[in-house]
Each structure stands twice: as C-alpha cells, then as structure tokens.
Amino acid sequence: MKIKNFEIKKRYIVITAIAIAIVLTFGIILKLKNAPKYITAPVTKRTITQVVEASGTINPVNTVSVGSTVSGLISAIYVDFNSVVKKGELLAEIDPRTFQATVDQNMAAVNNAQAALDEVNAALEMSTKTYNRYKNLYGRNFIPKSELDQAESTYKTDLARVKAARYKIEQAHAQYENSLVNLNYTKIIAPVDGMIIARKIDLGQPVAATLQAPELFTIAQDLEEMQIEVNVSEADIGEVKEGQDVIYTLDGYPNTDFKGHVTQVRISPTTVSNVVTYSVIVKVANPDMKLKPGMTANVSIITSQVDDALCVPNRALKFTPENNQKKYENQGLWISERGGLHRIDVKLGASDDNYTQIISDEIEEGMQVAVSNANAKKKQMRMRPPM
C-alpha cells in the first residue's frame, strides 16, 4: 500500500513539473512572439551628392540676326539651313533695279548742280572784273557813285549764288551717297563666320523694312560651344553658384550623361502663373555636334558633394520604436545593440534621395540602425484587404 501511494505521489510530481514547464515555455514563446522586432540597416561610407534639378533649352552661345534695312523683292538666295558661311559672304539679294535708278538719278543731280556752279562762277568772274573796273573809274571821277554801287551789288549777288551752288552740290552728293548705300544694302552679307541655323525668306518674297529691320537669317558663330538656359525655381536658386559642375541628359540620347558647368546666375526673375524662376547659364562642349539648338535638357546642378561620408538610410531618421512615446528636440538615431535599442543624438550633413550624412563621434561604420518596425509592417500586411 505504501509503495502504491509513493508511485501515485511520484506521478503527481512528474505531471506537475511537466505542466509547469509547459506553462513557462508557452509564456516565453508568447513573450518572444509579442516582443517588438525591428528592421535594421548598417551605417556605411559613401559619396553624397546634392543636386538642384531643373530643365532648360540648348542654344548657341553667340547668334547673330541678319536683316535688311531696305524694302524690296528677294531676287536671289545663295545659302540654306546648315550652310557654313564666312564673314563678307553674299547670302541673298534684293532686286536692285529701283535702287540703281535712284543712284543714277542722284548722280545726274550732282552733275546738274556742278553745271550750275560753273555757270554762276562765270557770272561771278564777270561781275568781279566789272566791279574792279568801276572802282578805278570812280576813283578818277569818270562815273557816278550809283554805277559803282550797282557793280558792287552785282558782284556780291554772284558771290552768294556761287556759295548756294556749292551747297547744292554738297546736298546732291549726299543724296547720291545715300542712294549708293541703299543700293549696297540690297546685297545681304554675312557679318560673321558661322552656320545658318534659320532662314526666314523665300525667293520672290517681299521684304518690308519699315519700323525695324526684318530678320532674314540667323547665324550661329560656333556650334562647338553651346549653352543651356536653365530655369531654376526661387526655392533652389540660393544654392546655385558660378563654377558648379552640371550633369544633364537629353531625350535624344537617353543612355548618355553629358557634363557642363555653371557660368552665370542671372538675377533677373521671370514670373509665370505666380511661379518665380531665375535663368542659370550652363556652358557645354559640343565637339561631336550631338547637341542641336532647341533641345530640352534635364539638368542636375551639383551644389555639394561629400566623399567617404558616414551615411544612414533616410528612413532611419524618421524611425521611432512602437512603445516609445517620448518627443525629442534633437535629431537622433536608434542603434541596435545586444538585442535592444538605444538612442544617440546626431547632426545631419549632406543628403540625397536615399541617404543622409551623419555627423557624430559616437557613430561608427558598420553599426546597425533601426529603420522600421517589423510588427508595424506585419500589421499593415494583415490589414490590407484581399485582392
């Protein structure tokens, strides 16, 4: 009987111990299951590049507009788009016949004025001799004073007529020179070396030069040096400086990155629909002539670049543990060590779309920083409605 009771008591003890072990194990499992889990990322060294992104249009650095100061019909065109021209080369002509007729007419007026001068010179010569002779006669009392006065008056009149004739010659000559200039203007000449990038006239087209000279051609002086006129918003213009490097892409060459540099930041604003922008000029090389005037460039202006910077993912800057309700004034990171998290205050440096530079003596490369709550991610997955 004692043996039986002992065995029963022994079984009871064993069963109780098993039950306690099960309860403890279940509690540990439940505690581990409900314990907060975190997704971490390492602190790494990388190059952080800050950029200002904008768009702009590619244009030649120097363009010259060629116009006409006289009106008429285009009688000849000697160049076309993409023609390479030299300074002084004939580009086109306006019908010169009307202008040539004006030149001939004004030349005839010059000759006529010269003939009139010859006539009054002859009269002056005669009146001069008469006046001198009458002075001698009057001195010898052979003629009255009235005749001497008449001879003097005639002399002075002829002298004035000579002066007037000379002025008419000058006037006629000036009109002749003006008509000759207008005749020369019928020849449209290239003022510089370059390439024709725009032709705005056709053969037989009338040209009306009234209030201003109409533009006939546009010449780009050097297409191997181009520029991008970039429109930068007022929020970003404070970071843009002359000399900064630029990387840009073109839709026509989607797999190629091109480089340039900022040469000018213009202070004149442009306002469109209450949006204020400033023009930034980017100088770019075009040795292989890939760049065409008018192309749209997607520009990234490099405003700052830090090499070998200690960086963390940008998500780590917004992370806060689920069970933490405390608010902090300074920026900090949650470092994962020995299965737990502790917070370190840090200062932020350069940043790009994915990473931010961390400035702190307590942060070292390879440390694990928390970037998100794993449990929160699981809750979001559970709350997501079925497809």
C-alpha positions in Angstrom: 0.0 0.0 0.0 2.9 2.4 0.8 4.6 1.5 -2.4 1.4 2.3 -4.4 0.9 5.7 -2.7 4.6 6.5 -3.3 4.1 5.8 -7.1 1.0 7.9 -7.2 2.8 10.8 -5.5 5.7 10.4 -7.8 3.4 10.5 -10.9 1.7 13.6 -9.5 5.0 15.4 -9.0 6.1 14.5 -12.6 2.8 15.7 -14.1 3.0 18.9 -12.1 6.6 19.5 -13.2 5.6 18.9 -16.8 2.7 21.2 -16.5 4.8 24.0 -15.0 7.4 23.5 -17.8 4.7 23.8 -20.4 3.3 26.9 -18.9 6.7 28.5 -18.6 7.6 27.6 -22.2 4.3 28.9 -23.5 4.8 32.1 -21.6 8.3 32.5 -23.0 7.1 31.8 -26.5 4.3 34.2 -26.2 6.6 36.9 -24.8 9.1 36.4 -27.6 6.2 36.5 -30.1 4.9 39.8 -28.8 8.3 41.3 -28.3 9.0 44.2 -30.7 11.0 43.4 -33.7 12.9 45.9 -35.8 14.4 46.1 -39.3 17.9 47.5 -39.3 20.5 48.7 -41.8 24.2 49.2 -41.4 26.0 52.6 -41.2 28.0 52.8 -44.4 30.5 55.1 -46.1 29.5 56.5 -49.4 29.6 59.7 -51.6 26.7 62.0 -51.0 25.9 64.4 -53.9 23.3 67.1 -53.5 21.8 68.5 -56.7 19.3 71.1 -57.9 17.2 69.6 -60.7 15.7 71.7 -63.4 15.2 71.8 -67.2 16.4 74.1 -69.9 16.9 74.7 -73.6 20.2 74.3 -75.5 21.2 77.3 -77.7 24.4 78.5 -79.3 26.5 80.8 -77.2 26.5 83.6 -79.8 23.9 84.1 -82.5 23.7 86.9 -85.0 20.5 88.1 -86.6 20.9 89.2 -90.2 18.3 91.6 -91.5 17.6 94.2 -94.2 17.2 97.9 -93.9 15.7 98.3 -97.4 12.4 97.1 -98.8 12.0 95.1 -102.0 11.6 91.6 -103.5 14.1 88.8 -102.8 15.7 88.2 -106.2 18.4 85.6 -105.2 19.2 83.3 -102.2 22.7 81.7 -102.0 22.5 79.8 -98.7 20.2 77.5 -96.9 19.9 75.8 -93.4 23.2 74.4 -92.1 25.2 76.4 -94.7 28.7 77.3 -93.3 29.4 80.9 -94.2 32.4 83.3 -93.9 32.3 86.9 -92.9 31.5 89.1 -96.0 30.0 86.2 -98.0 26.9 87.1 -100.1 23.8 85.4 -98.6 20.9 86.9 -100.7 20.0 89.8 -102.8 17.0 92.2 -103.0 16.0 93.3 -106.5 18.4 96.3 -107.1 16.8 97.9 -110.1 14.8 100.6 -108.3 17.8 101.4 -106.1 20.1 101.6 -109.1 17.7 104.0 -110.8 17.7 106.2 -107.7 21.5 106.2 -107.8 21.6 107.2 -111.4 19.1 110.0 -110.8 21.0 111.4 -107.9 24.3 111.2 -109.9 22.6 113.3 -112.6 21.5 115.8 -109.9 25.2 116.1 -108.8 26.2 116.8 -112.4 23.4 119.3 -112.8 24.5 121.1 -109.6 28.1 121.1 -110.8 27.0 122.7 -114.1 25.0 125.3 -112.2 28.1 126.1 -110.2 30.2 126.6 -113.4 27.5 129.0 -114.6 27.5 131.2 -111.5 31.3 131.1 -111.3 31.4 132.6 -114.8 29.0 135.3 -113.8 31.0 135.9 -110.7 34.2 136.3 -112.7 32.5 138.8 -115.0 30.9 140.8 -112.1 34.3 140.8 -110.3 36.1 142.4 -113.3 33.3 144.9 -113.7 33.3 145.9 -110.1 37.1 146.3 -110.1 37.0 148.4 -113.3 34.2 150.6 -111.9 36.3 151.2 -108.7 39.1 152.6 -110.9 36.8 154.7 -112.9 35.1 156.1 -109.9 38.5 156.9 -108.3 39.2 159.0 -111.4 35.7 160.6 -111.3 34.7 159.1 -114.6 31.5 157.5 -113.3 29.0 158.4 -110.6 28.8 156.7 -107.3 25.5 155.0 -108.2 27.1 153.0 -111.0 29.8 151.8 -108.7 27.2 150.7 -106.1 25.3 148.8 -108.8 28.5 146.9 -109.8 29.3 146.1 -106.2 25.8 144.8 -105.7 26.0 142.6 -108.8 29.4 141.2 -107.6 28.1 140.3 -104.1 25.0 138.7 -105.6 27.1 136.5 -107.8 29.3 135.6 -104.9 26.3 134.4 -102.9 25.0 132.5 -105.9 28.3 130.6 -106.0 28.1 129.7 -102.4 24.5 128.5 -102.8 25.5 126.4 -105.9 28.3 124.8 -103.9 25.8 123.9 -101.1 23.5 122.4 -103.7 26.4 120.2 -105.0 27.0 119.0 -101.4 23.3 118.2 -101.0 23.1 116.4 -104.3 26.3 114.5 -103.5 24.9 113.4 -100.1 21.7 112.2 -101.7 23.8 110.3 -104.2 25.9 108.7 -101.4 22.7 107.7 -99.5 21.2 106.1 -102.6 24.5 104.2 -103.2 24.4 102.9 -99.6 20.8 101.7 -100.1 21.9 100.0 -103.3 24.7 98.2 -101.4 22.1 97.2 -98.8 20.3 95.1 -101.4 23.2 92.6 -101.0 22.7 90.7 -97.8 26.2 90.0 -96.4 27.3 87.6 -93.6 28.6 89.8 -90.8 30.5 86.9 -89.0 31.8 83.4 -89.7 29.3 80.7 -88.7 26.5 78.4 -89.7 23.0 79.3 -90.9 20.5 77.9 -88.3 17.5 79.8 -89.5 16.3 81.1 -93.0 13.1 83.1 -92.9 12.8 84.2 -96.5 12.0 82.6 -99.9 12.7 83.6 -103.4 10.4 86.3 -104.6 9.2 87.2 -101.1 8.7 90.9 -100.4 10.7 92.4 -97.6 9.2 95.4 -95.8 11.7 97.4 -93.8 9.5 100.0 -92.1 9.9 100.5 -88.4 12.6 97.9 -87.9 14.8 95.6 -90.0 13.1 92.3 -90.7 15.1 89.2 -89.8 16.2 87.2 -92.8 18.8 84.8 -91.4 20.2 83.7 -88.0 23.9 82.7 -87.9 25.4 80.7 -85.0 29.0 81.7 -84.7 30.3 78.5 -83.1 28.2 75.3 -82.5 31.1 73.5 -80.8 30.4 75.7 -77.8 26.8 75.7 -76.6 24.9 76.8 -73.6 21.8 75.7 -71.7 19.5 78.3 -70.3 18.1 76.6 -67.2 15.0 77.8 -65.3 15.7 77.4 -61.6 13.0 78.0 -59.0 13.3 80.6 -56.4 13.4 77.9 -53.7 16.6 76.4 -55.1 18.4 79.4 -56.6 20.2 80.3 -53.4 22.2 77.0 -53.7 23.4 77.6 -57.2 26.8 79.3 -57.8 29.0 80.0 -60.7 31.6 77.3 -61.4 29.4 74.4 -60.1 29.5 71.2 -62.2 26.4 70.1 -64.1 25.2 66.7 -65.3 22.4 66.7 -67.9 20.5 64.3 -70.1 18.8 64.6 -73.4 15.7 62.7 -74.7 17.5 62.1 -77.9 20.4 60.3 -76.1 18.6 58.5 -73.2 21.6 56.4 -72.2 24.2 59.2 -72.2 25.1 61.6 -69.4 26.6 64.9 -70.5 28.6 67.4 -68.4 28.9 71.1 -68.2 29.4 73.9 -65.7 27.5 77.0 -64.5 28.9 80.2 -66.0 26.3 82.7 -65.0 23.4 83.1 -62.5 21.2 85.9 -63.7 19.4 88.0 -61.1 16.5 89.0 -63.4 13.4 86.9 -62.4 10.7 85.5 -64.6 7.2 85.1 -63.2 4.7 82.8 -64.9 1.4 81.9 -63.2 2.8 83.2 -59.9 5.9 80.9 -60.2 9.2 82.7 -60.0 12.2 81.3 -61.7 15.7 82.6 -62.5 17.9 81.9 -65.5 21.1 79.9 -65.0 23.5 79.7 -67.9 25.4 76.4 -68.2 28.2 76.2 -70.7 28.6 72.8 -72.5 31.0 71.5 -75.1 29.7 70.1 -78.4 32.8 68.7 -80.3 30.8 65.8 -81.9 27.9 68.1 -82.8 25.3 65.9 -81.0 23.7 69.0 -79.4 21.2 70.7 -81.5 19.7 74.2 -80.9 16.3 74.0 -79.2 16.9 70.6 -77.5 15.4 70.2 -74.0 18.0 69.2 -71.3 17.2 67.7 -67.9 19.8 69.3 -65.7 21.2 68.3 -62.3 23.4 71.1 -60.8 25.8 69.6 -58.3 25.6 72.0 -55.3 27.5 69.8 -52.8 29.5 66.6 -52.8 31.0 64.8 -49.8 33.2 61.7 -50.2 33.5 58.9 -47.6 30.7 60.3 -45.6 29.1 58.1 -42.8 25.6 57.6 -44.0 22.3 56.0 -43.0 19.2 55.4 -45.0 16.8 58.4 -44.8 14.2 56.1 -43.3 16.3 55.8 -40.1 15.8 59.5 -39.4 12.1 59.0 -39.1 12.1 55.8 -37.1 10.6 55.7 -33.6 10.1 52.5 -31.6 6.4 51.5 -31.2 6.5 51.6 -27.4 8.2 54.9 -27.2 6.0 58.0 -26.7 8.7 60.5 -25.8 9.3 63.5 -28.0 12.9 64.7 -28.7 14.1 68.1 -29.8 17.3 66.9 -31.4 17.7 64.6 -34.4 18.7 61.1 -33.3 19.3 57.5 -34.4 18.2 54.3 -32.7 21.1 51.9 -32.6 20.6 48.2 -32.3 23.0 46.5 -29.8 22.7 43.3 -27.7 19.1 42.7 -28.8 17.9 46.2 -27.7 17.8 49.8 -28.9 19.3 52.9 -27.6 19.2 56.4 -29.0 22.1 58.7 -30.0 21.8 62.4 -30.8 23.4 63.2 -34.2 23.8 66.1 -36.6 22.9 65.8 -40.2 25.1 66.7 -43.1 24.6 66.4 -46.9 21.7 64.4 -48.2 20.4 62.9 -51.4 17.2 60.9 -52.2 18.2 57.8 -50.3 20.9 58.6 -47.8 22.0 61.3 -45.3 25.4 62.0 -43.9 25.7 61.6 -40.1 28.0 63.8 -38.0 28.7 62.3 -34.6 31.7 60.9 -32.7 29.5 58.0 -31.4 28.5 56.7 -34.8 30.9 54.2 -36.5 30.8 52.4 -39.8 29.1 49.0 -39.5 26.7 49.9 -36.6 23.1 48.7 -37.1 20.5 51.4 -37.1 16.7 50.7 -36.9 14.8 51.8 -40.0 11.3 50.5 -39.3 9.2 48.3 -37.0 8.7 44.8 -38.3 5.5 44.4 -36.3 4.1 47.5 -37.9 4.8 46.1 -41.3 3.1 42.8 -40.4 0.0 44.7 -39.2 -0.1 46.6 -42.4 0.0 43.3 -44.3 -2.8 41.9 -42.2 -4.9 45.0 -42.6 -4.5 45.0 -46.4 -7.8 44.0 -48.0 -7.9 40.9 -50.1 -7.4 41.3 -53.9 
